[in-house]
């Protein structure tokens, strides 16, 4: 009788363990599709890597900022702006010549800030030609994500004051545009 009781307990334990194993399997089968769909949704929300390098993007961003700035400054000054003295960072570093070659049209030319000097009535003029211009200092490019940036800047229509502002840009349809 003791032997049959042990057999019954042994069979009972095997049944319980088998039930636990099947319960775990049922649980994993039930939750598996839900977890994989959540993973797919997470992958969809994560931004894909951008189709550009950071250096190329920052050059394109700064170009868009200079072009838009010339339009905005012309509106504020009520005269067309043909010459912009460009500087990067608060220490007023000059942009490289490759960047400045993007602005060779008659409507808009960009020159390094170091080529500007003050004239008598408190204006900025180019040292060599005496042509009047305005200055634009691009402090930095703040990346909000792969496809959106803010660019803090300051400008001065003359040699006496700086006005701080920022532009917000987004990468849309293969190019950087102002939002």
Buried (B, 14 or more C-beta within 10 A) or exposed (E): EEEEEEEEEEEEEEEEEEEEEEEEEEEEEEEEEEEEEEEEEEEEEEEEEEEBEEEEBBBBBBBBBBBBBBEBBBEEEEEEBBBBBBBBEEEBBBBEEEBBEBBEEEEBBBBBBEBBBEEEEEBBBBEEEEBBBBBBBBBBBEBEEBBBBBBBBBBBBBBEEEEEEEBEBBBEEEEBEBE
